[in-house]
Amino acid sequence: MMSKRVRNTLRLIFIAIFIIGVDSFAQRPEPKKTMVKGHLMVTVLKPGDIPAIFDPEFIPVSGGDEYYHPEEPLMVVVSGNSSRAYSTWHLDRHEIVNDFLDGQAIAVTW
């Protein structure tokens, strides 16, 4: 049988989780519905909800096997003698990378 102290602690934890859950749910705005050329577009995220990558880190090609699957699709940008590969797995979660290649600002989107 649980002691009174354990039951009270569990009760407080349950109440805290319930309050946090209700508060989080209450803060979600209703999806915005817009008609675009006869098609319904539903916007569920507000601008800024998916953070951009501003200072990407790169690894040498020789180390790629340790981090990426051999069949993983990449977005590749080539300029002069410079090139960069961007993981579509990361782009799925960020949608845009702001970077520089050969001194030129670039934006890689997915």
C-alpha positions as CSV (number, residue, x, y, z in Angstrom):
1,M,0.0,0.0,0.0
2,M,1.3,3.5,-0.9
3,S,2.0,5.9,1.9
4,K,0.0,9.1,2.1
5,R,3.1,11.1,1.2
6,V,3.6,9.1,-2.0
7,R,-0.1,9.4,-3.0
8,N,0.0,13.2,-2.4
9,T,3.2,13.5,-4.5
10,L,1.7,11.5,-7.4
11,R,-1.5,13.6,-7.2
12,L,0.5,16.8,-7.4
13,I,2.5,15.5,-10.4
14,F,-0.7,14.5,-12.2
15,I,-2.3,17.9,-11.5
16,A,0.9,19.7,-12.8
17,I,0.9,17.6,-16.0
18,F,-2.8,18.3,-16.5
19,I,-2.4,22.0,-16.1
20,I,0.6,22.2,-18.4
21,G,-1.2,20.1,-21.0
22,V,-4.4,22.3,-20.8
23,D,-2.3,25.5,-21.0
24,S,-0.3,24.3,-24.0
25,F,-3.5,23.2,-25.8
26,A,-5.2,26.4,-25.0
27,Q,-2.4,28.5,-26.6
28,R,-2.7,26.8,-30.0
29,P,-4.4,29.1,-32.5
30,E,-7.0,27.9,-34.8
31,P,-5.6,26.9,-38.2
32,K,-6.0,29.7,-40.8
33,K,-8.1,28.6,-43.8
34,T,-7.6,30.4,-47.1
35,M,-9.0,29.7,-50.6
36,V,-6.2,29.9,-53.3
37,K,-7.4,29.4,-56.9
38,G,-10.2,27.2,-55.8
39,H,-8.2,25.1,-53.4
40,L,-8.4,25.2,-49.6
41,M,-5.0,26.1,-48.0
42,V,-4.8,25.5,-44.2
43,T,-2.0,27.2,-42.3
44,V,-1.2,25.5,-39.0
45,L,2.1,27.1,-38.1
46,K,2.8,30.8,-37.7
47,P,5.8,32.5,-39.4
48,G,8.9,31.7,-37.4
49,D,7.7,28.4,-36.0
50,I,10.3,26.5,-38.1
51,P,13.7,27.9,-37.3
52,A,16.2,28.6,-40.2
53,I,19.8,27.4,-40.0
54,F,22.1,30.4,-40.0
55,D,25.6,29.0,-39.3
56,P,25.7,25.4,-40.8
57,E,28.5,23.1,-39.8
58,F,30.0,20.8,-42.4
59,I,32.0,17.6,-42.3
60,P,34.4,16.3,-44.9
61,V,33.0,13.8,-47.5
62,S,35.3,11.1,-45.9
63,G,33.3,11.4,-42.7
64,G,29.9,11.3,-44.3
65,D,29.4,7.5,-43.9
66,E,29.4,7.9,-40.1
67,Y,26.5,10.4,-40.1
68,Y,24.4,9.8,-43.2
69,H,22.9,6.8,-45.0
70,P,24.5,6.1,-48.4
71,E,21.1,6.6,-50.2
72,E,20.1,9.8,-48.3
73,P,19.2,12.6,-50.8
74,L,21.2,15.7,-50.5
75,M,20.8,19.2,-51.9
76,V,24.2,20.2,-53.5
77,V,25.3,23.7,-54.4
78,V,28.4,24.3,-56.6
79,S,30.0,27.6,-57.3
80,G,33.5,27.7,-59.0
81,N,35.7,25.3,-57.1
82,S,33.5,25.3,-54.0
83,S,30.6,23.0,-53.2
84,R,28.3,22.2,-50.3
85,A,25.9,19.4,-49.6
86,Y,22.8,19.9,-47.4
87,S,21.0,17.0,-45.9
88,T,17.3,16.8,-46.9
89,W,16.7,15.2,-43.5
90,H,17.9,18.4,-41.8
91,L,16.0,20.6,-44.4
92,D,12.8,18.7,-43.5
93,R,13.1,20.1,-40.0
94,H,14.3,23.6,-40.9
95,E,13.2,24.2,-44.5
96,I,15.9,26.9,-45.1
97,V,19.6,27.3,-44.6
98,N,21.2,30.7,-44.9
99,D,24.8,30.3,-45.9
100,F,27.7,31.7,-47.8
101,L,29.5,30.0,-50.8
102,D,32.4,31.7,-52.5
103,G,31.7,34.9,-50.6
104,Q,28.1,35.0,-52.0
105,A,25.0,34.7,-49.7
106,I,22.8,31.8,-50.6
107,A,19.6,30.4,-49.3
108,V,19.0,26.6,-49.6
109,T,15.3,25.7,-49.3
110,W,13.4,22.4,-49.4
